[in-house]
Amino acid sequence: MQYPYLSIGITDSAENIIQQIDKELQQLREKNIDYSIKEVDFEGTTSVVCNLEGEPVFSKKSNQYELLKYHVSNALADHVIQQYEEKLLNRIINSNYGYFNSAEKKEILRISLKIIRNDDKVFFNTLFQIRRRNLIIKKLMEYFESSSSIILDGFVNFRLKDYIKELEDIIDNAVDDFLVEREYKEFIRLLRYFVEIQESKFNFIHVVMQYDENYVLLDEKKREITNECIQEFIAELPESEINHDDLLVSSLITLAPKSIIIHNWERFKNQKLLDTIKNVFSGKVVLCSGCSVCEYSFAKSDRKD
């Protein structure tokens, strides 16, 4: 008697993959379909064999066998994602980006894993996660159409071209993010240097964010000094090129206060700007939790723009 089966050749421990397959095949029992999963060792090769049990089914086109292939493919897709994905990312990084040093490669891998695991809960990354898993399932189902035995390592390395291309695209994006972040860190180091060589003109400066996303600078006596701080920068720029975020950072660097108190900081629409100020003036920034300065509204008519 011949019973339909699927055989999966593996190189690592069978315990984990058996658990994953068994968990997925529990759905067969809900349909009154019995199965067995066995670890078979032959001439140094380990295979996990999944059998349909009960009455023999001679046709591999039967609904039961199709269900077996589908659920095993689902389990193997999860196994590939969990056990192979990071190894594949490492291999691609070493192959395509060998000019980065070891520490840089580790950082690129960290960013890649963050994207691929969707740590930031980005909607489109969730869709890409589903698509990558479905790519693996589709390729497995296609493979099982013509063969009941598979060597998992060989399948991953030679049959998942589309899936590996997806991983390559993710790494390309991770490299872009890494380079942008590296440039940002170098930029912060340069700004810190400028702050260090500047002589402090004030013990502290108040930065008051307004509802219109503009800001007001106050000195220690709570006297507004916005215009006198930015005037020299504005004079050198055409109006179309004035960037108020850059003006704020430039003004604070020129003033080089020993402390910066930021009022209404939650009104920062550009979180990167707030982070930049905190990074450049590390340990010198105080985020005010509420005071009379926070409540004061500085009308544009009060300032000479």
N, C-alpha and C positions, 0 to 999 in steps of 0.2 A: 504494500500500500504506500502511496506517495502523499505526503502532506505538504501543503505550501509552506515555504519558509523563506526567511531573509537572513543572510549571514553578513556580519559586519566585522571585517578584520581591523584590529586595533594594535597600537604599539605601547599604550600605557595601561593603567589599571582598568579592569573591566567593571569594577564595583560601581563607579560613578555613572557610567553609561547605561548599565543595567537598571539602575534606579531611575534614571531619566526615561528610559524606554518603558519600564513597568508602569511608571506614573501616567504616561501618555496612553498606554494600552488598557488601562483600567476602563476606559470608555468602551472597549470591545465587550467587556463582561456585562456592561449595562445593556448591551444588545444580545446577550446570551451567546456570545462567541468566546470559546475558551482558547487560551494560548499558553505557551511556555517560553521562558527565556533561559538559555543555558550558556555558560562559558565553556568553550571548547579549546583545548590546547593541542596543537598538532605540529610536530617538528619545529618547536620553538616559536610558532605563530599562534597568537591568541585571537579567537573570534567569538563574537556574541551572536548566538543563533536564536532567532525568533520563529517559533512554530505555531501554526494553527492546529488545534487539537479537536478530537471528536471524530465525526464522520470525515473520511478523506475527501478532499476537494481536488479534483484532477485539473480543473481549468484555472489557469492563472488569471483569467479574465473575470472570475467570480467576484461578487460584491464583497465577500469576506476578505479575499486576498487584496482587493483594492483598498479596503479599510485598513488592513495590516500595513500596506505600503504607505498610506497617507499618514497614519499615526507614528510609524517608525520614522518617516521623513521629518515630521514635526519634532520628534525627540532628538534626532540627529542634528537638525538645524540649531536647536538650543545648545546642544553639546559643542558644535563648531563655534558658535558665538562665544560661549563661556571658556572653552579650552584652547581655541586656535587663534581667536581674533587678536589678542595682544601679541602673540608670537608673529603673526603675519604683519602687524603694524611695525614691529621691530625690524623684521626682515626688509620691508619696503623702505623704511627710513635709512637703514644701513646701505641698501642698494642704491637708492635714488639721491640720498643726501649725505654721502660719505665725507663731504668736505666740512661738515660740522663736527665739533669735538664731542667727547663723550657726554659732558654735562649738558651741552646744547641738544644733543639727541634725546637725552632723558626728558628735557623740558618739552621738546616737540612731541614725544610720546605722551607725556602728561596731558598736553593740550588736546592731542588726538583722542585720547581715552575720554576726556571730559566732553568732547563733541559727540563721540560715538555712543557714550552712555547717557547723553542728554542730561547732564548734571544740572544745567540751567533751565530745564523744562521748556525748551523752545519748541513751539508747535511743529514747525517744519522738520526739525530734527526727529521728532516722534514719528512723523510720516516716513522719513528716510530709514528709521530703525525698522519699521514694519516692512518697508520695501526690501531691505537687505535680507531680512529673515525669509520673506516670500521668495526671493531669488534663490536662496539655498534650497528651500522646499521644492521649488519647481525643478531645479537641476537634479535633485535626488529622485523625484518622481519619474523624470525622464530616464534616468539611469536604470531604475528598477523596472522599466518597461521591457528592457532587453536582457537584464541580468538579475539574478537573485542574490548574488554575492558582490560585496563591495569592500575595497581596501580604503579605509577612511583617509589616511594620509595622502594616498595617491589621488583620491577624488578631490580633496581640498586643493592640492597643488596644481592639478591639471584640468579639472572640470569646472572650477568656480572662477573663470576669467572675469565675468561681469561683476561678481561680488568683490573680487580683488581690485578691480578698477574703481569700485565705489570707495574702497579703503584708501586707494591712492589719491582720490579726489579729496577725501577727508584730511589726509596728511598734507596735501598741497595747501589747504585752507589753514591747517594748524601752523605750517611754516610761515604763511603770511601773517598770522596772528602773532607768532613768535617774533618775527622781524619788527613788526609795529611796536610790540611791547618792549623790545630791546632798544629801539630808537627812542621810545618814550622815557625809559630809564636813563639813557645817556643824556637826554634833554633835561631831566630832573637833576642829574648830577651837575650839569653845567649851570643851571639856575641856582643850585645850592652854593656853588662856587662864587657866583656873582654876589649872593647874599653875604657870604662869609667875608668878602673883601670890601663890602660896603660899610661905611661908618653909620651906626644907628642914629637916626635923626629923632626918633621918638621911642619912649618906653613902651607905649602901646598905641595901636590904631584901631578904631572902630570901623568895621565894614557893615553897613546896613543895607540889606537887600530889600528892594521895593517890589510892589505887586506887578509893575511893568517890566520886571526882569532887569531893570537898571539898578545901580548901587550908589550909595553915598559913603564918602570917607570922612571920618571925624577924627580930630586929634585928641590929645589927652584931656583938653578942656571942653570936649564935645563941640568944637568949632568945625564947621564944614570946610574941608580943604580939597574937595573933589576936583574943582576946576583947576586950581593951581598945580595939582599933581599930574593931571592928564594933558594940560595945555601944550607942553613941549612935545609930547608924542603926537597929538592931533595936528599940530602945525606942520609936521613933516609928512603927513599922509593926506592923499585925496579923500574926500568924504566917503566915496564908495568903498574905500579899502579899510575904513575904521572898524576894528573888531573890539567891542567893549570888553570881552573876556580877556583878550590879550592886554588891553589897556590896564585892567585891574591887576593882573599879575605883574606887569611892568612897573606900575606905580608902587606896588608893595615892595618889589625888589629895590627900587630906587630909595624908598623911605627906610627900608631895612629895620622895621620896628623890632623891639625885643619881644613883643607879644602882639598878637592879632586877635581881636574879639569879633566874631562874626555873629551878627544879629539876623534873625529871620532866615537862618541858613536853609530851612526846609523849602524856601522859595527858589533855591537854585534849580533851574530847569536842566542845566548842564552839570550833571554829577561829576563828570571828568574834571571840570574846572575846580570844583570844591576839593576833589581828591588831589589835584595838582598843588593847590595852595597848601594843603595839609602836608603833602610830601616835601615841598620846597622848604617850608617853614616848620620842619618836623619838631614837635615838642613845644612849639610857640603859639599854636592855634587853639583858641577856646571857642567852643560852640555855645553861644548864650541860650539858656533855656527859658528866657523871658525877663524883660526889664522895661523901664520907662523908655529907653532908647528904641527897643523893638517896636513899641506901640506908636512911636512918633512917625508921622507921615511927612516926608520931605517933598513938597510939591515942586514941579519943574519950574514954576514961576519964582521959587525961592532961590533958584540957582542960575547962574549965568552960563548957559550952554553955548 
